[in-house]
Amino acid sequence: MEILKPAVAGTLESSDCMVTVEPGAGQIDLDLTSSVIRQFGPQIRKVIAETLDRLEVTDARVTVVDKGALDCTIKARVEAAVFRSNGIKQNIPWGGAIK
């Protein structure tokens, strides 16, 4: 799935994360800031990468500000930001790619 325009999902509240996606420069460029990066940084990066891969996103600038979100929250925020960047508002296939 292509990132058509900048989009944001999430908040900066405790136990949440804010995900911003923008059109990229030919690859996935991830900028991660987290209050728990020392403990969970690799896992957070893995969840983001797997979610983008499942959505078939190969070219994007992704900025994530994490405030201790669970994996399921991170996945949902990444999905929501990607779907919003494509203007998808109905019949959202949570957990999968739009074909």
C-alpha positions in Angstrom: 0.0 0.0 0.0 1.3 3.4 -0.9 1.4 6.3 1.6 -0.4 9.1 -0.3 -0.4 11.9 2.2 0.7 12.6 5.7 -1.5 11.1 8.4 -1.5 10.7 12.2 -3.1 8.3 14.6 -2.9 8.1 18.4 -2.2 10.4 21.3 0.6 11.3 23.6 -1.2 10.0 26.7 0.3 7.4 28.9 0.1 3.8 27.5 -0.5 5.1 24.0 1.6 6.2 21.0 1.4 8.7 18.3 2.2 7.4 14.8 2.8 9.7 11.8 3.2 8.4 8.3 4.4 10.4 5.3 5.4 9.6 1.8 9.0 8.2 1.8 12.1 8.3 -0.3 12.2 4.8 -1.6 12.4 2.9 1.7 11.0 2.6 5.2 12.5 5.3 7.4 11.5 4.8 11.1 12.1 7.5 13.8 11.2 6.0 17.2 11.0 7.9 20.5 9.9 5.9 23.5 9.8 6.3 27.3 10.6 2.5 27.4 13.1 2.3 24.6 15.8 0.7 26.7 13.6 -2.2 27.7 11.4 -2.6 24.7 13.0 -0.8 21.7 13.7 -3.9 19.6 10.2 -5.2 20.2 8.5 -1.9 19.3 10.5 -1.7 16.1 9.6 -5.3 15.3 5.9 -4.7 15.8 6.0 -1.6 13.6 8.0 -3.3 10.8 5.7 -6.4 10.8 2.6 -4.2 10.6 4.0 -2.2 7.7 5.0 -5.4 6.0 1.6 -6.9 6.4 0.0 -3.8 4.9 2.6 -4.0 2.1 4.0 -0.6 2.8 7.5 -0.4 1.4 8.1 3.4 1.1 7.3 5.6 4.0 8.6 8.0 6.6 7.2 6.8 9.9 7.6 8.7 13.2 6.4 7.0 16.4 6.3 8.7 19.8 5.6 5.9 22.3 4.4 6.4 25.9 4.4 2.7 26.9 1.8 1.4 24.5 1.1 -2.3 24.3 1.9 -4.2 21.0 -1.8 -4.3 20.1 -2.1 -0.5 20.5 1.0 0.1 18.3 -0.4 -2.2 15.6 -3.7 -0.4 15.7 -2.1 3.1 15.5 0.1 2.1 12.6 -2.8 0.6 10.7 -5.0 3.6 11.4 -2.3 6.1 10.2 -1.7 4.1 7.0 -5.4 3.8 6.2 -6.0 7.5 6.9 -3.1 8.4 4.5 -5.1 6.6 1.8 -8.4 8.3 2.7 -9.9 4.9 3.7 -12.7 5.5 6.2 -15.2 2.6 5.6 -14.9 -1.2 5.5 -11.5 -1.1 7.2 -9.9 -4.5 7.2 -8.2 -4.3 10.6 -5.4 -6.8 10.8 -5.0 -7.0 7.0 -4.2 -5.3 3.8 -6.7 -3.7 1.4 -6.6 -5.6 -1.9 
